[in-house]
Amino acid sequence: MLKTRLPVSLCHTSQRNPGIITSVLHIIAPHTRPRTVCRNASFTTEQQFEPTLAKPKEPPTSAYIHLPFCRKRCHYCDFPIVALGSTSSQPGYDNDPRISNYIQLLLREIKATKPVSDSQTPLETVFFGGGTPSLVPPHLIASVLDALKSKVGLTDEPEISIEMDPGTFDNVRLREILELGVNRVSLGVQSFQEELLRVCGRAHGLKEVYEAIEMVSSCEGLKNWSMDLISSLPHQTEKMWEESLKCTVDAGPTHVSVYDLQVEQGTKFAQLYTPGVFPLPTDVLSADFYKMASKTLTEAGYNHYEISSYAKDAYQCKHNLTYWQNNKSFYGFGLGSASYTNGIRFSRPKRLKEYAEWVQRLEDGTVSYGTSEVEVKEVAMDVVMLSLRTARGLDLKEFGREFGWQLVGTLCEAFRPFVDRGLVIPLDRDRRVLSGDDFKFGEGETTYFVRLSDPDGFLLSNELISVAFGVIAP
């Protein structure tokens, strides 16, 4: 399933950022950032950080599980997956040893993972991403949930999400998955045009899209479901995109994720297309697609709570909010996934053979996490980057207490020209919009938050986040 990538410093989840909008790790990746840091100091752009490690404030309460199996690799996908090959019907994979053997590796990894603390906090969210997790037999998904319960526990009412592709499940399988405790489904529709699905190399067609929507929307007990869409596809027109948005609104999901295509190295699209060159839409047209999605979905009652995410009231994705909050830790399990625990970020290998060897070393106690400890400067950059991708924005008071008031002042001065242009919006403690003249910052001042305007500020988030990075790490 297509998603544009979250920062590698955070997690390999399938929840990805829009390509032209927030692929900020193409600007500065954590592993290339300077490692000179300081906490609770007064900064100027000339001052240097003293090396200080940052640690998450609380144990993880979220876990991402990577289930890498797909029927085929889509033309835009560069995720670590295992293509199972075509089959006439989804149940044909239920006895596939490639799936069962992988699940055994995954269970070994979970069992061998050391507790983060003596008083383990149970998980509030679990996200099964991929790949196409709906290809995995329900009893194997159950074994993973059982392992998580045994290792770290689950709260009484956790959010448990699973990605499902049209054509990979029927009503029986959907009910079996929900009976495991899964209560949120993310449906990878991507497009409502048959020709665009073919261009993408999707394994499903439009008939399967409508069948999947009917099953998910009418399933008793399933209230929380999301739909994925992709914009800026080859040969995609404004009329096509308008039709996809209308079909999405008509289907009535409680959550919608809208991703702008990013052409990744090593994919078939990278061999065929150059970004911005026909048949890919221009950057201007891609921006128009984004504005159209924002307008259509907000008018239909969806809250644009994050750059690529829209939700009805009370249906924001709790799992994704983990990544967008200040210095939150999380587990990742499985091929290519990443964790952030005890101040260390680390990723698993992206190839099965190397992943199996990694699990063996984990069991032997010989896994090396290298130089992946996170320093405070990196945390400051992540807080700014991830806060600005949300409608809530950056909490200046919290940021000042954590990283120093002088840094807040320098950061806000850098943002002032964008406030004047209406791209950055200052807010008071009650989240009321302030005028540019009232944009005053500091420990005792009235500006409590800054956020990006929707849609224009979000569209320029790369530039704005780059400005902030230049202040934090000159």
N, C-alpha and C positions, 0 to 999 in steps of 0.2 A: 504494500500500500504506500502511496506517495505521501511523504511529509517532508517539509524542509527542516533541516537539522537544528536541534537545540545545540547550544554550545557544548563542545566536547568536554569542557570543564564540568558540566553539569550531569549529563546523562546521555546514553544512547537510548532514547525512547523513540517511538515513532512519532511523537508530537513535534513537528518541525515548524520552523519559522518561515514566513513568506520570503521567497528568494530576493526580489528587488527591494523588499521592505526592511527586513531585519536580519540579514545574514551577517551579523556583526562579527562573527568569528572569522569572516573573510577579511576583516579589518585588522583585528588583533586577536590571536588565539592565545589561550592561557599558557600553553607550554612555551610560547615565545615571549611572554611578558617579562620585563625586568623583575628580578627577585630581590628588591630592596624595599623593605616595608616598615611602617611604624603605626602604632595604635594610640588613639586619644592624644595626638600631638597637634600643635598648630602647624599647618602646612602653608607653604607658598609654592608657586610653580618652580621655584629655584631649589627648594629644600629636598633633601633625600630622606628616604625611609630607613629606619633601623630595622634589621631583619627580625620579624616577629611572626610566629606561626599563628594562623587563625584556626579556631576550632568551632564546629557547630555548637550552638547553645543547648541543643536537646538531642537525645538519641533519635534515630530514624523512625518515622511513623508511616513511611510509604515504601513500596517495593515495586520495581518494574521487572517483569519477566519476559525475556525475549524468546519467542517461539518462531523460528526462522523459516518455516516451511511455506512454500508457494507452489501453485501449479506450474507457473512459468515466471521468468523475470520480466517485469514491465520495462519499457524502454527508457524510463527516467530513473530507475531505481539503482542506487549504489549501496544499499544496505547489505549486511551479511545475511544471506538467505541460502536455503537449499531448495532448488527447483526439483519438484517431484516428477514432473512430466504430466502430460495430458492423460485424463481418464474420463470415461463416459459419465461417471457420477462420483460425487464426493465420498460416499462410503467406501469406495475402492481403496482409499488410503488407510482405513482403520486398522489394518494388520501390517502396515508398512514398517519393517524393522528399523528404517532410518529414523522414524519418529520415536518409536519406543526406546531405541538406544540413546537418542539424544535426551529424552526425558530422564533416563537413568543417570546420565551425566549431570543433568540439572539438579536432580535430587541429591546426588553426592556433593555437589557444590554447596547447596543450602545446608546440608548436614555438617559440612566441614567448616562453614563460616563461623568465625569466633564472635561471641557476643560483644556488642559495643559497650555495654555496661553491666554491672551486677544486677541492676534493677531494670530489666528490659521493658521497654514501652511497647505495647501491642500495636500492630499495624492498623492505621485508619483507612489506608487506600492500597489497593493492589491493581496493577495495570498489566494485562496480557497483551503485548504488542508483537509486531513481526515485520516481515512475514505475514502470514494469514493464519492467526491462531485458531480460527474456526475449522481448519483442516485437522486439528489435533483431536483425537477421540476424547469425549468428555471424561471417561474414567482416568485418563492420563492427566487431564487438567485437575481433576479431583485429587490426584496423588500429589501434585505440586501444592495445592492449597493445604492439604493435610501436613505436608512438610513445613510450610510456613507457620501453620498453627502450632506445630510441635516446637519449632525453633524459636519464634519470636511472639507468637500469639496474634489474634485478631480481636479488635474491639467488637462490641455487641452488634453494631450496625456499620460495618465498613463499607466504603464504596469499592466495589470490585468490577472493573471494566474489562471488556474484551473486544478486540477488533475482529470484525467479520466481513467477508467479501461476498457480494452477490454470487450465487451459483455454488457456494461451498457449504450450504446448510439447508435443511428443510425444517418443517414445523417440529418434527420429533427431536431433531438435534438441538434446536433452539430451546425447547422445553427442558431437555436434559441438562443443557449448560446452565440455565437459570436455576434449576433445582440444586446446583452445586453452591449457590449463594451469589452467583454473578448477578448484578443488578443494574449494570450499565453497558450498553452495546454501542460501539462506534462502527458505523456502516460505511465501507469504502466505496461510495458510488462514483465519485470523481467527475462524471459528466452525464448529461442526459441526451447526448447525440451519439448514435451508433458509429458514425464515421470517426469521431474523436476517440471513442473507446478503442477502435481498431488502430488508430494512429499511435496510441499510447502502448499498445501491446497488451491490453488488459485481457484476462482470461474469461471475462464475462461480457455479455452483450446487454442491450437495453431491456430485453425481455426479462433477463435475470434481475436487473435493477428493480423493475416494478414488482416482481414476485417477492424479492427480499424486503422491499419497503412494506408491502402488504403484510408479510409475516411478522415483521418487527413491530409495526404500528398497531396491529390488531392483537398482539400477544398479551393475554391476560397476565397482569402482575408486572409487566415491564413498562414503567412510566418514563424512564430516563434513557433516551437514546439519541445518538449524535449522527450527523451525516457529514462526510468529507467531500469537498469539491476542489477541483483544480482550475485555476485560471491561467491565461497566457500559454495555452497549448498550441502546437503547430496548426495553422489554418483556422484557429478559433476566431470567430467574429463577435462583435458586440451583440448581434441578434441571438447567436448561440448562447452567449453568457447570460443574457437576459432571460432566455428560456430556461436555462438550468436553475437560475435563482428562483424563477416563478415556480418551477416544479418542486424545488426544495421547500419553499414556503407552503405550497399546497400539501406536501407530504406531512408537514407538521412535526418535525423532530423537536426535541426540547433543547438541542444544542447543534450548532453548525460550525465546522471548521473550514475556512477558506484559505487555500494555499496557492501562492503564486509559483509557477513552475521555475525551478532552478536547474539548469543544465549542469549535471555533475560529471566530472572527469571519469572516464572508464565506462560510461553508459552508452547505449546505442544512440540516444539523442545527441550525445557529445560527438559521435562520429558523423551524424547527419546534419546537425544544425549549429549555427553560431548565434548566440543571444542577440536579440535586436535586429536580426536579419531575416527577411521573409524565408520560410513561412511562419517563423515565430513573430508574435506581435512586437511592435516597437515598445520602448519604455513608456512612451506617452500613452499608448493604448493600454498597456499593462496597468498604468496608474488609473486610467479611466475604468478598467475592470474593477479595481480595488474600490474606487469611489462608488461605483454602481452597487457593489456588494454591500458596502456600509449603509448606503441609503435604503436599498431594498429591504435588508434584514432588520434594520432599526425601525423602519416604518411598519414592519410586520410584527413588532413587539419583542424583538431580540435585543438584549443588552450587549453592546460591543465592549466586552470587559477586558479584552486582550487583543493585540494587533490582529491575530488570525482567528479569533474565537468569539462566537456570539452565543448567548444563552438566554432562554426564558428565565423569569424570576426563579431563584432557588435551584437552578440547574447548571451552575458553573461546574466545570470539572475540578473536583477537589484534588485529584491527583496532580494535575498540572499546576495548580496553585502552589503546590509544594516547591516546584522549581522556581517560581516567580517571587517567592518570599525570601526575606533577608537571611542568607546563610543557613538555610535549612538543610539538614542531612537527609540521605535517602539510600536505600539499597538498590542495587541492580543485580540481576542474576541471569546468566545465560550468555550465549555467543555474542560478542561485541558490546555487551552492556557495560555501564559504568556505575560506580558507587561513589558516594561522598560520606565517609564515616571517620570519626576521630581525627578530623583535620586532614584527611588524605583522600585524594581523588585518584581513582585508578580504573582502567578499562580492561576487559577481558579480550583475548585474541579474537580476531574476526574470521579465522578459518577453523573448521571443525577439528582437524588433527592437532593444531596448536592449542585449541581450547581444551581438548581432552588431556593433553599434557599439562596444561595449567591447572586443571582440576586435580590431577594426581599430585602436583607439587603443593597445592593447597592442603590436600589431605596429609601430605608428608611434613607440612609446616615449613616448606622451603620457598614459598612464593616471595619474590622481591617486588616491592612497590616502587622501586627506583626513587627518583627525585620528584615525587608527586605530592609532597606536602604543600598545603595551600598557605600562602602568606597574606597578610592583612591588605596589602595593596590590591591583590587579586580579588579579595572579598569586596573591597570598596568599588572596584570596577564592575564586578558582577551585580552588586546591589543597584548601581546606577542603571546598568544595561537592562536588567530584568524588570526593575520598577518602571522604567520608561516605556516598556512594551505593554503595560497595563493601564486601564482607565483610572485606577487609583493613583498612579504616579509615584514619585519619589517623596518620601516623608523626610523633610529637611530637618526636623527636630530630632528624630531618631538617628538620622545620618550624622548630624552634628555631634550628638552625644557619643556616638560610636567612633567617629573618625576625626573630629575636631571642627570647631566653628569656623576657623579661618579657611579650611577647605570648602565649607559650605559657601562662604562669601566669595571665594575665587570662582567656584563652580557657577554660582548665580550670576556673577558679573559676565562670565563667558556666555551664559544663556540670555542675557538682557537683549541683545539684538533680535533674538528669535521671539522673545516676548513682544517686542515692538511689532514684529511681523505677524503675530497671532499664531505662531507655531508652537510656542511653549506657553502654557496657561498657569499663572500663579493662583493658589487657592488659600483661603484662611482656614482656621481650625475646624470650622463647620462645613468646609468644602465649598464655600461660596467663591465665585470668581472675583479676583481682584483686578483693578486696572493696572496699567503699566506704571503709573505714578505711585501706586501703593505696593509695588513689588520691592519690599524691604525685607532683609533677611538677617538672621542672627538669633542668638539665644532668646532675646526678649521681643523680637519683632513679630509682625502679624502674618507673614507668609509661612504657612505650615507645609504646603505641598506644592510641587510643580508636576504637571502632566503634559503630554503632547496632545495637540488638538486632533480631532477626528473629522475628516480623514487626512488633512494636509500635513499635520505634524507627524502622524504615524508614517506617512509616505516618505518623509525626510528623516526618519529615525536613524538611519545609518550615519548621516552627517552629524546629527545632534549628539549621538552617542560617541562618535569619534571626537567631537569637541570636548566632551566630558572626559574621555580617556586621556586627551592631551593635557588636561588639567591635573589629573590624578597621577599620570605616569609620563611627565614631559620628557 
